[in-house]
Amino acid sequence: MNEDLLQRIHSWPALGGLATATPAHFLKQDEAAARAGDIFGPEFPDFEALRPVFVNSGIEKRHLAMPVEWYLEPRDWSQRTDAYLTVATELFVRAAREALDKAQVTAEEVDAVVTVSSTGIATPSLEARAAADLGLRSDILRVPVFGLGCAGGVSGLALASRLASGEQGLTVLVVVVELCSIAFRSDKPTKANIVATALFGDGAAAAVIGPRRKEAQYTVGPGTQHMWPDTLGIMGWNVDPNGFEVVFDRAIPPFARRHMRGAIEGFRERLSIEPGEVARYLFHPGGEKVLQAIEAAMEFEPASLAHERDILRDFGNMSAPTALFVLERALQSGEAGLSLLTALGPGFTASCIPIGRAW
């Protein structure tokens, strides 16, 4: 690693604390497949052709915002929103408190809070609802972010890094909360909805980004993004009177296989990082086939994305927080050197951020 890059890494804001949280309820994948068959089988004649999605997803269990029985009844916007506000706020507080504790930062020291969530609508937004419990200051800068989907966690870290790198040197709390299960639609027997039922779970993550403290081992560099033209329909939400409906209008793994390598090369170029200076590439695990596609695109050894598969196995695809779960697992392993953390999301967009070792 050249001296210029080392100096830049040491000048980046510190990653002072990183924490994750999940709801108490969980669902094993074999039960998810069985219940999906009961719900969708009578209305979707080709369900059996899609059943392997549950088996081949790389997922063993997922956490859910509500008990399984809650999802078996029809739900409208009001009921979904009530569940979202209650559980998302609780997860927000839990993840934020742990991140602050790990960073040895008090809530009063936080200057700005970045809230990332795309699976529910909250006005006032989640950080306002959690402010009293956390003890945030009345003059805190609030930055709620909606619509980034699976890329939101990486983009949230990038935004926090920019805020912390400014002239004022803000201490930033970033909290990412997604309750994908709240969007489950038993009234929509579509291929996209069945695939989503096989993949998505719920969770939250939080990080503290700010001026260097002696306890901080890692730094967060400037983020970068790439948005492909004419790809708005690849992933997103449709909205109707009963809630969100997932959109997948083309297969994501082939897209990742064709385009991920070029995007990563563009990221490295914009960040002035040579290929040999990256010790570890970390990715949002959208599903087992997505991971296989990334490995093929990047010419990695098969099954080399071990942290990603571990998180996918234990938590499923939680959308935006998932990449931060992967980052937490990688940092806990004590890996040294520079990492590039990347996630794909609606737009269709790839977000990337470098994570460096502070010492």
C-alpha positions in Angstrom: 0.0 0.0 0.0 1.5 3.3 -1.0 2.2 6.2 1.4 -0.4 8.5 -0.1 -3.2 5.9 0.4 -2.0 5.3 4.0 -2.2 9.0 4.7 -5.7 9.2 3.2 -6.9 6.2 5.3 -5.6 7.9 8.5 -7.3 11.2 7.5 -10.8 9.6 7.0 -13.4 9.8 9.8 -13.3 7.1 12.4 -15.8 4.2 12.5 -16.2 4.4 16.3 -18.9 1.8 16.8 -20.9 -0.7 14.7 -23.9 -2.7 16.0 -26.7 -4.8 14.7 -30.2 -5.8 16.0 -32.9 -8.1 15.0 -36.5 -8.7 16.1 -37.3 -11.6 18.5 -39.5 -13.5 16.0 -37.8 -15.8 13.5 -38.8 -18.2 10.7 -36.9 -21.2 9.5 -36.6 -21.6 5.8 -38.4 -25.0 5.6 -41.4 -23.5 7.4 -41.3 -20.5 5.1 -41.5 -22.8 2.1 -44.3 -24.8 3.6 -46.4 -21.8 4.5 -45.8 -20.1 1.1 -47.0 -23.3 -0.6 -50.2 -23.2 1.5 -50.8 -19.5 0.7 -49.7 -19.2 -2.9 -50.0 -22.8 -4.2 -53.8 -22.7 -4.8 -53.6 -19.4 -6.7 -50.2 -19.7 -8.5 -50.2 -23.0 -10.6 -46.4 -22.8 -11.1 -45.6 -22.5 -7.4 -43.8 -25.9 -7.4 -41.5 -24.7 -10.1 -40.5 -21.9 -7.8 -40.2 -23.9 -4.6 -36.4 -24.5 -5.2 -35.9 -20.8 -4.6 -36.5 -21.5 -0.9 -34.1 -24.4 -0.9 -31.3 -22.9 -3.0 -31.4 -19.4 -1.4 -28.6 -20.1 1.1 -30.9 -19.1 3.9 -31.6 -21.2 7.0 -33.6 -18.7 9.0 -34.8 -15.1 9.1 -36.0 -12.7 11.8 -39.5 -11.2 11.5 -41.0 -8.0 12.9 -44.2 -9.8 13.9 -45.3 -13.4 14.9 -45.8 -15.7 11.9 -49.5 -15.7 12.4 -49.7 -11.9 11.9 -48.8 -12.4 8.2 -51.5 -15.0 7.5 -54.3 -12.4 7.7 -54.9 -9.6 5.1 -53.3 -6.4 6.2 -54.0 -2.8 5.0 -51.7 0.2 5.0 -52.8 1.3 8.5 -52.0 -2.1 10.1 -48.7 -2.4 8.3 -47.7 1.1 9.3 -48.6 0.6 12.9 -46.3 -2.5 13.0 -43.5 -0.7 11.2 -43.5 2.3 13.5 -43.5 0.2 16.6 -40.9 -2.4 15.7 -38.7 -0.1 13.6 -38.4 2.5 16.4 -37.6 -0.3 18.9 -34.8 -1.7 16.7 -33.6 1.9 16.0 -33.1 2.5 19.7 -31.5 -0.9 20.4 -29.0 -0.7 17.5 -28.2 3.0 18.2 -27.5 2.5 21.9 -25.1 -0.4 21.3 -23.3 1.5 18.6 -22.9 4.5 20.9 -21.7 2.3 23.7 -19.1 0.6 21.5 -17.9 4.0 20.3 -17.8 5.4 23.9 -19.9 8.3 22.6 -22.8 9.7 24.5 -26.1 10.6 22.8 -25.4 14.3 23.7 -22.2 14.2 21.7 -24.0 13.2 18.4 -24.3 16.2 16.1 -26.2 14.5 13.2 -28.3 11.4 12.7 -28.7 9.7 9.3 -31.8 7.4 9.2 -32.0 4.9 6.3 -35.2 2.9 5.7 -37.3 2.0 2.6 -39.8 -0.5 4.0 -42.1 1.8 5.8 -43.3 5.4 5.9 -42.7 7.4 9.1 -43.5 11.1 9.4 -42.1 12.2 11.9 -39.3 10.0 10.8 -37.7 7.3 13.0 -35.0 9.4 14.6 -37.5 11.9 15.9 -39.5 9.1 17.4 -36.4 7.6 19.1 -34.8 10.9 20.1 -36.3 11.1 23.7 -35.4 7.4 24.5 -31.8 7.9 23.2 -31.3 11.4 24.7 -30.4 13.1 21.4 -29.9 16.9 21.5 -32.7 19.3 20.4 -30.3 20.9 17.8 -29.3 17.6 16.2 -29.2 17.6 12.4 -31.7 15.0 11.1 -31.2 13.4 7.7 -33.8 10.7 6.9 -33.2 8.8 3.7 -35.8 6.8 1.8 -35.8 4.8 -1.4 -32.3 3.3 -1.7 -33.4 -0.2 -0.8 -30.6 -2.8 -0.5 -27.9 -0.1 -1.3 -29.1 2.1 1.6 -26.7 0.8 4.3 -23.6 1.5 2.2 -25.0 4.8 1.0 -25.9 5.8 4.6 -22.3 5.2 5.7 -21.1 7.2 2.8 -23.3 10.1 3.7 -22.2 10.0 7.3 -18.6 10.0 6.2 -19.2 13.2 4.2 -20.9 14.9 7.1 -18.1 13.9 9.4 -15.4 15.0 7.0 -16.8 18.6 6.7 -15.3 21.7 8.3 -17.3 21.2 11.5 -16.1 17.6 12.0 -19.6 16.3 13.0 -20.1 13.2 15.0 -22.7 11.3 13.1 -25.0 8.4 14.1 -26.2 6.4 11.1 -29.1 3.9 11.7 -30.4 1.6 9.1 -33.7 -0.2 9.7 -35.6 -2.4 7.3 -38.8 -4.5 8.0 -39.1 -6.2 4.7 -41.6 -8.7 6.1 -44.2 -6.0 6.7 -44.6 -5.8 2.9 -45.5 -9.5 2.6 -48.6 -9.7 0.3 -50.7 -12.9 0.6 -53.0 -11.3 -1.9 -50.4 -11.1 -4.7 -49.6 -14.6 -6.0 -46.8 -13.4 -8.4 -43.4 -14.7 -9.1 -41.7 -11.6 -7.7 -43.7 -11.8 -4.5 -42.9 -15.5 -4.0 -39.1 -14.9 -4.6 -39.3 -12.0 -2.1 -41.0 -14.3 0.4 -38.1 -16.7 0.0 -35.4 -14.1 0.5 -36.2 -11.2 2.8 -36.0 -10.7 6.5 -35.9 -7.9 9.1 -33.1 -6.2 10.9 -31.3 -3.0 11.8 -27.7 -1.7 12.1 -26.1 1.4 13.5 -22.7 3.0 13.3 -21.0 6.1 14.8 -18.8 8.1 12.3 -16.8 11.0 13.5 -13.5 12.5 14.6 -10.7 10.1 15.5 -10.7 8.7 19.0 -8.0 6.5 20.3 -10.4 3.6 20.7 -11.3 3.6 17.0 -9.5 0.9 14.9 -11.2 1.6 11.5 -11.9 4.6 9.3 -14.6 5.2 6.7 -13.6 6.8 3.4 -15.6 8.8 0.8 -18.4 6.8 -0.8 -19.1 6.5 -4.5 -22.0 5.2 -6.7 -22.8 4.0 -10.1 -26.3 4.2 -11.6 -27.0 2.3 -14.8 -29.3 3.9 -17.4 -32.7 2.4 -18.4 -32.8 0.1 -15.3 -35.5 1.7 -13.2 -37.7 -1.4 -13.3 -35.2 -3.9 -12.1 -36.1 -3.5 -8.4 -38.4 -1.3 -6.3 -41.9 -1.0 -5.0 -45.3 -0.6 -6.5 -47.8 1.1 -4.2 -51.5 0.2 -3.9 -54.2 0.6 -1.2 -52.9 -2.3 0.8 -49.2 -1.5 0.9 -46.0 -2.0 -1.1 -45.7 -4.7 -3.8 -42.2 -5.8 -4.7 -40.9 -5.3 -8.2 -38.4 -7.5 -9.9 -38.7 -7.1 -13.7 -35.6 -9.0 -14.6 -33.1 -11.4 -13.0 -30.5 -9.6 -10.9 -27.8 -12.4 -10.9 -27.1 -12.2 -14.7 -27.0 -8.4 -14.4 -24.5 -8.6 -11.6 -22.4 -11.1 -13.6 -22.2 -8.7 -16.6 -21.8 -5.4 -14.8 -20.3 -5.7 -11.3 -16.7 -6.0 -12.3 -16.8 -2.8 -14.4 -18.5 -0.9 -11.5 -15.9 -2.0 -9.0 -13.1 -1.0 -11.4 -14.8 2.4 -11.7 -15.0 2.7 -8.0 -11.3 2.0 -7.5 -10.4 4.5 -10.2 -12.5 7.3 -8.6 -11.1 6.5 -5.2 -7.5 6.3 -6.5 -7.0 2.7 -5.2 -5.0 0.1 -7.1 -6.3 -3.5 -7.3 -3.5 -4.8 -5.2 -4.3 -2.3 -2.4 -7.6 -3.9 -1.6 -7.3 -6.6 1.0 -10.9 -7.6 1.0 -14.0 -7.1 -1.1 -17.3 -7.2 0.9 -20.7 -7.3 -0.7 -24.4 -7.2 0.2 -25.6 -10.8 0.0 -28.8 -10.5 -2.0 -29.1 -14.2 -2.4 -26.9 -17.3 -3.1 -27.2 -16.8 -6.9 -26.3 -13.1 -6.6 -23.2 -14.1 -4.6 -22.3 -16.7 -7.3 -22.7 -14.1 -10.0 -20.4 -11.6 -8.1 -17.8 -14.3 -7.7 -17.9 -15.1 -11.4 -17.8 -11.4 -12.4 -14.8 -10.6 -10.0 -13.1 -13.9 -10.9 -13.0 -15.0 -7.3 -12.7 -18.6 -6.2 -16.2 -20.2 -5.9 -17.7 -19.9 -2.4 -15.0 -17.3 -1.4 -17.5 -14.8 0.0 -17.7 -16.5 3.4 -18.9 -13.6 5.6 -21.6 -12.8 3.1 -22.8 -16.4 3.1 -22.8 -16.7 6.9 -25.0 -13.6 7.2 -27.3 -14.7 4.4 -27.7 -18.1 6.1 -28.5 -16.7 9.5 -30.5 -13.6 8.7 -31.6 -13.7 5.0 -31.6 -10.6 2.9 -32.6 -7.8 5.2 -32.2 -5.2 2.5 -30.1 -2.1 3.6 -28.8 -3.3 7.0 -27.4 -6.6 5.5 -24.2 -5.0 4.2 -23.5 -3.6 7.7 -24.0 -7.1 9.2 -21.4 -8.4 6.7 -19.0 -5.5 7.6 -19.5 -6.2 11.4 -18.6 -9.9 10.8 -15.5 -9.0 8.8 -14.3 -6.5 11.4 -14.9 -9.0 14.2 -12.6 -11.5 12.3 -9.7 -9.0 12.7 -8.9 -8.7 9.1 -6.4 -6.0 8.4 -5.9 -3.8 5.4 -8.4 -1.9 3.1 -11.9 -3.3 2.4 -14.3 -2.1 -0.2 -18.0 -2.6 0.8 -20.5 -2.7 -2.1 -24.2 -3.1 -2.4 -26.7 -3.1 -5.3 -30.1 -1.4 -5.0 -33.0 0.1 -6.9 -32.2 2.8 -9.4 -30.5 0.4 -10.5 -27.5 1.5 -8.5 -24.3 0.1 -6.9 -23.0 2.0 -3.8 -19.4 1.5 -2.6 -17.4 2.7 0.4 -13.8 2.0 1.5 -13.1 0.9 5.1 -9.5 1.3 6.3 -7.6 0.2 9.4 -6.7 3.2 11.5 -3.5 1.6 12.9 
